[in-house]
Amino acid sequence: MNPQLKGKKSCILVTTCIGRAFAYLLKRSDAFFQDYELFEFITERQTPLASEFDIPDELLDGCSLFLSLTPGWADWGNEKTYHDLLARVPAHVPRLSLPYPVFLPLWPYHSSEPRNDLVNDRPSRFSNRPICFPYGDAFVQSLLRQGLGKAEIIRKYLAIDWDEAMDLDALLAKVLDIQRAKERHTDVKIIDFIEGRFREKQLFVTMNHIGNDLAIHIVDQILEKIGLEPLDPAVHRTISQLMAPELPIHPGIIDHFNLRYVTKDHRYRLDDRQLLTFEDYLGRYIDFA
């Protein structure tokens, strides 16, 4: 018997960084915590996938529950290795496949940020973390390339007429349709929940990081499928957002989708020290590096 189990069953969790929210919430279930020892294998932004996990065959063979993302939801740049890992899971091991959603309609100009490659590890004067903006913005990058100054970029961005700039409703429909097709091959379902709730609940804190309400929805399904009760309602009320940062939303997009959990002047938690409005964040993003 694996000495780490202490008489418990073993559960293996293989996900991207959103799995940290799943792990925390699973452990908040008294029944799950009593029954299972959780082994977490979670990728980060710069981490190769399964080649770094080194999950021993003994752990896989003795596993009582294997939780992993359905292939195709996330491009980790190492897809064959991921399929190889899934193929190693013995047939007798119960599995549940999980989604890894993205949600571009609230951040339609999302892009990679090439300036991140030029940043060293010096800390920001606003935070205790190195300067880095992992979520780029194509609109800002375009105006920077044109040589516009900070004040003019902010003015232009805040003045965007989204009805003219792009069809946000068509983007929403496309994003949901693409992921609904992926969901057909996934045990845990989320797309109907997202479509019905994204206006009233903070289901996403960035385009690829889920908010607490969506994380709880996913974990409650996991618990139900293994015969356990959903999370206590107190969990909903007593935890701060598990994923960071919170990426600010353009005030015009708040209006367009009639988002009811934020206002135009809402302050978002960028990190452990900064609470910024959209305009505050925009200025920091333009200046960085």
Secondary structure, 3 states (H helix, E strand, C coil): CCCCCCCCEEEEEEECCCHHHHHHHHHHCHHHHHHEEEEEEECCCCCCCHHHCCCCHHHHHCCCEEEEECCCCCCCCCHHHHHHHHHHCCCCCCEEEECCCCCHHHCCCEECCHHHHHCCCCECCCCCCECCCCCEEHHHHHHHHCCCCHHHHHHHHHCCCHHHHCCHHHHHHHHHHHHHHHHCCCCCCCHHHHHHHCCCCCCEEECCEECHHHHHHHHHHHHHHCCCCCCCHHHHHHCCCCCCCCCCCCHHHHHHHCCCCCCCCCCEECCCCCEECHHHHHHHHHHCC
